[in-house]
Amino acid sequence: MSEVVKKYTNGEITVIWKPDVCIHSGICFRGLPAVFHPKKIPWVRLGETPSERIMDQIDLCPSGALSYIKNSEIKD
């Protein structure tokens, strides 16, 4: 069975979520509720939140279920 991976982008960064890895600690939505909405679909809404702030919050994810890529660093 293949791993489920969800991606969300704001143009600057792409947030990657692996739901099978998530331990539902709640650190993401308690720390940045403007972006992470666990009761909504899609639950990640990057909106107007600065990319740097989003990356800082993702770095706190204890399971590694959330990660990001800086789109400027993606090679074609």
A tleap script that builds the chain and sets N, CA, C and O, in Angstrom:
source leaprc.protein.ff14SB
mol = sequence {
  NMET SER GLU VAL VAL LYS LYS TYR THR ASN
  GLY GLU ILE THR VAL ILE TRP LYS PRO ASP
  VAL CYS ILE HIE SER GLY ILE CYS PHE ARG
  GLY LEU PRO ALA VAL PHE HIE PRO LYS LYS
  ILE PRO TRP VAL ARG LEU GLY GLU THR PRO
  SER GLU ARG ILE MET ASP GLN ILE ASP LEU
  CYS PRO SER GLY ALA LEU SER TYR ILE LYS
  ASN SER GLU ILE LYS CASP
}
set mol.1.N position { 0.836 -1.164 0.000 }
set mol.1.CA position { 0.000 0.000 0.000 }
set mol.1.C position { 0.891 1.240 0.000 }
set mol.1.O position { 1.888 1.290 0.720 }
set mol.2.N position { 0.534 2.239 -0.805 }
set mol.2.CA position { 1.361 3.437 -0.893 }
set mol.2.C position { 1.007 4.425 0.221 }
set mol.2.O position { -0.120 4.466 0.714 }
set mol.3.N position { 1.995 5.201 0.588 }
set mol.3.CA position { 1.847 6.186 1.652 }
set mol.3.C position { 1.012 7.371 1.163 }
set mol.3.O position { 1.209 7.849 0.046 }
set mol.4.N position { 0.086 7.841 1.989 }
set mol.4.CA position { -0.725 9.009 1.670 }
set mol.4.C position { 0.088 10.254 2.000 }
set mol.4.O position { 0.629 10.380 3.098 }
set mol.5.N position { 0.170 11.172 1.041 }
set mol.5.CA position { 0.888 12.425 1.231 }
set mol.5.C position { 0.015 13.545 0.681 }
set mol.5.O position { -0.436 13.476 -0.462 }
set mol.6.N position { -0.222 14.562 1.477 }
set mol.6.CA position { -1.000 15.732 1.064 }
set mol.6.C position { -0.057 16.923 0.984 }
set mol.6.O position { 0.833 17.084 1.820 }
set mol.7.N position { -0.266 17.764 -0.043 }
set mol.7.CA position { 0.585 18.942 -0.227 }
set mol.7.C position { -0.274 20.193 -0.339 }
set mol.7.O position { -1.344 20.181 -0.949 }
set mol.8.N position { 0.217 21.274 0.262 }
set mol.8.CA position { -0.464 22.564 0.254 }
set mol.8.C position { 0.593 23.627 -0.024 }
set mol.8.O position { 1.678 23.583 0.556 }
set mol.9.N position { 0.289 24.588 -0.907 }
set mol.9.CA position { 1.300 25.588 -1.242 }
set mol.9.C position { 0.732 27.001 -1.204 }
set mol.9.O position { -0.463 27.216 -1.405 }
set mol.10.N position { 1.610 27.947 -0.945 }
set mol.10.CA position { 1.262 29.366 -1.025 }
set mol.10.C position { 2.116 30.061 -2.084 }
set mol.10.O position { 2.113 31.288 -2.179 }
set mol.11.N position { 2.839 29.287 -2.870 }
set mol.11.CA position { 3.728 29.836 -3.882 }
set mol.11.C position { 5.174 29.906 -3.409 }
set mol.11.O position { 6.089 29.636 -4.187 }
set mol.12.N position { 5.392 30.262 -2.153 }
set mol.12.CA position { 6.743 30.337 -1.588 }
set mol.12.C position { 7.205 29.000 -1.030 }
set mol.12.O position { 8.343 28.581 -1.241 }
set mol.13.N position { 6.301 28.339 -0.315 }
set mol.13.CA position { 6.629 27.040 0.277 }
set mol.13.C position { 5.529 26.036 -0.056 }
set mol.13.O position { 4.400 26.410 -0.374 }
set mol.14.N position { 5.877 24.774 0.022 }
set mol.14.CA position { 4.900 23.697 -0.076 }
set mol.14.C position { 4.958 22.923 1.229 }
set mol.14.O position { 6.007 22.409 1.618 }
set mol.15.N position { 3.812 22.849 1.900 }
set mol.15.CA position { 3.696 22.097 3.146 }
set mol.15.C position { 3.294 20.673 2.790 }
set mol.15.O position { 2.372 20.452 2.005 }
set mol.16.N position { 3.990 19.723 3.370 }
set mol.16.CA position { 3.739 18.304 3.112 }
set mol.16.C position { 3.241 17.679 4.410 }
set mol.16.O position { 3.854 17.833 5.466 }
set mol.17.N position { 2.109 16.966 4.309 }
set mol.17.CA position { 1.541 16.294 5.474 }
set mol.17.C position { 1.385 14.818 5.177 }
set mol.17.O position { 0.803 14.434 4.163 }
set mol.18.N position { 1.910 13.991 6.070 }
set mol.18.CA position { 1.790 12.535 5.966 }
set mol.18.C position { 0.859 12.072 7.087 }
set mol.18.O position { 1.306 11.863 8.215 }
set mol.19.N position { -0.436 11.910 6.785 }
set mol.19.CA position { -1.399 11.578 7.838 }
set mol.19.C position { -1.115 10.270 8.563 }
set mol.19.O position { -1.449 10.139 9.741 }
set mol.20.N position { -0.514 9.310 7.896 }
set mol.20.CA position { -0.218 8.032 8.547 }
set mol.20.C position { 0.899 8.144 9.582 }
set mol.20.O position { 1.055 7.263 10.428 }
set mol.21.N position { 1.673 9.225 9.516 }
set mol.21.CA position { 2.781 9.449 10.449 }
set mol.21.C position { 2.334 10.319 11.634 }
set mol.21.O position { 2.934 10.275 12.708 }
set mol.22.N position { 1.289 11.097 11.426 }
set mol.22.CA position { 0.814 12.060 12.424 }
set mol.22.C position { 0.395 11.370 13.724 }
set mol.22.O position { -0.332 10.377 13.704 }
set mol.23.N position { 0.867 11.911 14.858 }
set mol.23.CA position { 0.488 11.372 16.172 }
set mol.23.C position { -0.559 12.260 16.855 }
set mol.23.O position { -0.915 12.021 18.009 }
set mol.24.N position { -1.047 13.269 16.154 }
set mol.24.CA position { -2.116 14.156 16.630 }
set mol.24.C position { -1.783 14.807 17.972 }
set mol.24.O position { -2.611 14.849 18.881 }
set mol.25.N position { -0.564 15.309 18.073 }
set mol.25.CA position { -0.137 15.988 19.301 }
set mol.25.C position { -0.840 17.334 19.470 }
set mol.25.O position { -0.997 17.814 20.593 }
set mol.26.N position { -1.260 17.940 18.367 }
set mol.26.CA position { -1.942 19.228 18.421 }
set mol.26.C position { -1.022 20.425 18.455 }
set mol.26.O position { -1.490 21.563 18.508 }
set mol.27.N position { 0.264 20.194 18.424 }
set mol.27.CA position { 1.219 21.304 18.477 }
set mol.27.C position { 1.017 22.256 17.303 }
set mol.27.O position { 1.130 23.471 17.467 }
set mol.28.N position { 0.725 21.730 16.145 }
set mol.28.CA position { 0.567 22.573 14.957 }
set mol.28.C position { -0.600 23.543 15.111 }
set mol.28.O position { -0.427 24.750 14.941 }
set mol.29.N position { -1.795 23.024 15.433 }
set mol.29.CA position { -2.952 23.920 15.483 }
set mol.29.C position { -3.018 24.757 16.750 }
set mol.29.O position { -3.599 25.842 16.728 }
set mol.30.N position { -2.452 24.297 17.841 }
set mol.30.CA position { -2.409 25.145 19.035 }
set mol.30.C position { -1.403 26.279 18.850 }
set mol.30.O position { -1.603 27.377 19.369 }
set mol.31.N position { -0.334 26.022 18.121 }
set mol.31.CA position { 0.688 27.034 17.903 }
set mol.31.C position { 0.385 27.995 16.780 }
set mol.31.O position { 0.857 29.131 16.791 }
set mol.32.N position { -0.404 27.552 15.800 }
set mol.32.CA position { -0.688 28.400 14.644 }
set mol.32.C position { -2.098 28.107 14.116 }
set mol.32.O position { -2.255 27.558 13.025 }
set mol.33.N position { -3.124 28.478 14.898 }
set mol.33.CA position { -4.498 28.169 14.503 }
set mol.33.C position { -4.967 28.896 13.246 }
set mol.33.O position { -5.963 28.493 12.646 }
set mol.34.N position { -4.277 29.953 12.835 }
set mol.34.CA position { -4.639 30.644 11.599 }
set mol.34.C position { -4.341 29.795 10.370 }
set mol.34.O position { -4.891 30.046 9.298 }
set mol.35.N position { -3.480 28.797 10.513 }
set mol.35.CA position { -3.077 27.946 9.388 }
set mol.35.C position { -3.631 26.533 9.509 }
set mol.35.O position { -4.115 25.969 8.527 }
set mol.36.N position { -3.564 25.965 10.692 }
set mol.36.CA position { -3.938 24.561 10.879 }
set mol.36.C position { -5.319 24.463 11.531 }
set mol.36.O position { -5.502 24.851 12.685 }
set mol.37.N position { -6.293 23.934 10.770 }
set mol.37.CA position { -7.693 23.827 11.202 }
set mol.37.C position { -8.105 22.362 11.149 }
set mol.37.O position { -8.609 21.927 10.114 }
set mol.38.N position { -7.919 21.581 12.204 }
set mol.38.CA position { -8.175 20.139 12.127 }
set mol.38.C position { -9.623 19.752 11.850 }
set mol.38.O position { -9.878 18.619 11.441 }
set mol.39.N position { -10.565 20.644 12.057 }
set mol.39.CA position { -11.966 20.302 11.829 }
set mol.39.C position { -12.488 20.803 10.486 }
set mol.39.O position { -13.682 20.685 10.209 }
set mol.40.N position { -11.613 21.362 9.648 }
set mol.40.CA position { -12.016 21.884 8.337 }
set mol.40.C position { -11.301 21.129 7.231 }
set mol.40.O position { -10.276 20.487 7.459 }
set mol.41.N position { -11.854 21.216 6.037 }
set mol.41.CA position { -11.232 20.606 4.857 }
set mol.41.C position { -11.054 21.707 3.820 }
set mol.41.O position { -12.043 22.364 3.493 }
set mol.42.N position { -9.877 21.953 3.287 }
set mol.42.CA position { -8.621 21.346 3.720 }
set mol.42.C position { -8.225 21.892 5.095 }
set mol.42.O position { -8.547 23.027 5.445 }
set mol.43.N position { -7.543 21.082 5.842 }
set mol.43.CA position { -7.214 21.478 7.213 }
set mol.43.C position { -5.988 22.381 7.296 }
set mol.43.O position { -5.755 23.011 8.327 }
set mol.44.N position { -5.202 22.450 6.223 }
set mol.44.CA position { -4.060 23.364 6.157 }
set mol.44.C position { -4.442 24.500 5.219 }
set mol.44.O position { -4.722 24.277 4.041 }
set mol.45.N position { -4.450 25.717 5.748 }
set mol.45.CA position { -4.820 26.903 4.967 }
set mol.45.C position { -3.730 27.954 5.164 }
set mol.45.O position { -3.712 28.677 6.160 }
set mol.46.N position { -2.835 28.020 4.201 }
set mol.46.CA position { -1.654 28.872 4.352 }
set mol.46.C position { -1.997 30.354 4.333 }
set mol.46.O position { -1.378 31.134 5.056 }
set mol.47.N position { -2.959 30.754 3.533 }
set mol.47.CA position { -3.462 32.125 3.523 }
set mol.47.C position { -2.389 33.187 3.519 }
set mol.47.O position { -1.430 33.117 2.751 }
set mol.48.N position { -2.560 34.173 4.384 }
set mol.48.CA position { -1.662 35.329 4.446 }
set mol.48.C position { -0.578 35.201 5.516 }
set mol.48.O position { 0.200 36.133 5.718 }
set mol.49.N position { -0.520 34.085 6.187 }
set mol.49.CA position { 0.494 33.890 7.227 }
set mol.49.C position { 1.880 33.844 6.590 }
set mol.49.O position { 2.077 33.128 5.608 }
set mol.50.N position { 2.834 34.583 7.121 }
set mol.50.CA position { 4.185 34.575 6.550 }
set mol.50.C position { 4.780 33.159 6.520 }
set mol.50.O position { 4.655 32.398 7.480 }
set mol.51.N position { 5.417 32.830 5.416 }
set mol.51.CA position { 6.016 31.503 5.244 }
set mol.51.C position { 6.999 31.175 6.355 }
set mol.51.O position { 7.063 30.032 6.806 }
set mol.52.N position { 7.757 32.152 6.796 }
set mol.52.CA position { 8.750 31.934 7.857 }
set mol.52.C position { 8.069 31.450 9.141 }
set mol.52.O position { 8.576 30.561 9.824 }
set mol.53.N position { 6.932 32.037 9.455 }
set mol.53.CA position { 6.175 31.639 10.661 }
set mol.53.C position { 5.651 30.209 10.519 }
set mol.53.O position { 5.692 29.430 11.471 }
set mol.54.N position { 5.161 29.870 9.334 }
set mol.54.CA position { 4.668 28.513 9.072 }
set mol.54.C position { 5.801 27.503 9.208 }
set mol.54.O position { 5.629 26.455 9.831 }
set mol.55.N position { 6.957 27.814 8.629 }
set mol.55.CA position { 8.100 26.904 8.708 }
set mol.55.C position { 8.553 26.713 10.156 }
set mol.55.O position { 8.889 25.601 10.562 }
set mol.56.N position { 8.561 27.801 10.934 }
set mol.56.CA position { 8.948 27.698 12.348 }
set mol.56.C position { 8.013 26.753 13.098 }
set mol.56.O position { 8.466 25.958 13.921 }
set mol.57.N position { 6.716 26.833 12.819 }
set mol.57.CA position { 5.756 25.974 13.503 }
set mol.57.C position { 5.910 24.523 13.064 }
set mol.57.O position { 5.851 23.613 13.891 }
set mol.58.N position { 6.105 24.306 11.783 }
set mol.58.CA position { 6.283 22.944 11.270 }
set mol.58.C position { 7.525 22.297 11.879 }
set mol.58.O position { 7.535 21.092 12.131 }
set mol.59.N position { 8.560 23.082 12.114 }
set mol.59.CA position { 9.783 22.547 12.726 }
set mol.59.C position { 9.533 21.970 14.124 }
set mol.59.O position { 10.348 21.197 14.628 }
set mol.60.N position { 8.426 22.335 14.744 }
set mol.60.CA position { 8.080 21.836 16.081 }
set mol.60.C position { 7.306 20.519 16.046 }
set mol.60.O position { 7.053 19.934 17.099 }
set mol.61.N position { 6.930 20.047 14.878 }
set mol.61.CA position { 6.145 18.812 14.749 }
set mol.61.C position { 6.952 17.628 15.288 }
set mol.61.O position { 8.011 17.310 14.747 }
set mol.62.N position { 6.464 16.971 16.350 }
set mol.62.CA position { 7.251 15.910 16.979 }
set mol.62.C position { 7.338 14.613 16.176 }
set mol.62.O position { 8.277 13.839 16.361 }
set mol.63.N position { 6.387 14.367 15.300 }
set mol.63.CA position { 6.366 13.098 14.564 }
set mol.63.C position { 7.037 13.182 13.200 }
set mol.63.O position { 7.387 12.159 12.611 }
set mol.64.N position { 7.218 14.406 12.696 }
set mol.64.CA position { 7.729 14.559 11.342 }
set mol.64.C position { 6.648 14.416 10.289 }
set mol.64.O position { 6.952 14.350 9.097 }
set mol.65.N position { 5.395 14.368 10.706 }
set mol.65.CA position { 4.288 14.251 9.755 }
set mol.65.C position { 4.154 15.504 8.904 }
set mol.65.O position { 3.703 15.432 7.761 }
set mol.66.N position { 4.537 16.641 9.447 }
set mol.66.CA position { 4.536 17.901 8.707 }
set mol.66.C position { 5.965 18.259 8.330 }
set mol.66.O position { 6.882 18.183 9.147 }
set mol.67.N position { 6.129 18.647 7.086 }
set mol.67.CA position { 7.419 19.138 6.611 }
set mol.67.C position { 7.135 20.184 5.543 }
set mol.67.O position { 5.978 20.440 5.212 }
set mol.68.N position { 8.174 20.781 5.012 }
set mol.68.CA position { 7.982 21.796 3.976 }
set mol.68.C position { 9.163 21.806 3.027 }
set mol.68.O position { 10.253 21.321 3.331 }
set mol.69.N position { 8.900 22.373 1.877 }
set mol.69.CA position { 9.928 22.592 0.860 }
set mol.69.C position { 9.843 24.060 0.476 }
set mol.69.O position { 8.749 24.579 0.251 }
set mol.70.N position { 10.978 24.732 0.398 }
set mol.70.CA position { 11.002 26.088 -0.144 }
set mol.70.C position { 10.941 25.945 -1.663 }
set mol.70.O position { 11.827 25.341 -2.267 }
set mol.71.N position { 9.912 26.491 -2.273 }
set mol.71.CA position { 9.706 26.301 -3.704 }
set mol.71.C position { 10.848 26.862 -4.541 }
set mol.71.O position { 11.100 26.374 -5.642 }
set mol.72.N position { 11.541 27.877 -4.039 }
set mol.72.CA position { 12.669 28.451 -4.774 }
set mol.72.C position { 13.844 27.483 -4.867 }
set mol.72.O position { 14.733 27.662 -5.699 }
set mol.73.N position { 13.850 26.458 -4.017 }
set mol.73.CA position { 14.944 25.485 -4.010 }
set mol.73.C position { 14.636 24.232 -4.824 }
set mol.73.O position { 15.476 23.339 -4.929 }
set mol.74.N position { 13.433 24.162 -5.403 }
set mol.74.CA position { 13.057 22.999 -6.211 }
set mol.74.C position { 13.710 23.125 -7.575 }
set mol.74.O position { 13.579 24.144 -8.254 }
set mol.75.N position { 14.398 22.094 -7.956 }
set mol.75.CA position { 15.051 22.082 -9.268 }
set mol.75.C position { 14.117 21.414 -10.268 }
set mol.75.O position { 13.506 20.386 -9.977 }
set mol.76.N position { 14.017 22.010 -11.442 }
set mol.76.CA position { 13.153 21.434 -12.494 }
set mol.76.C position { 13.769 20.215 -13.119 }
set mol.76.O position { 13.175 19.613 -14.014 }
savepdb mol mol.pdb
quit
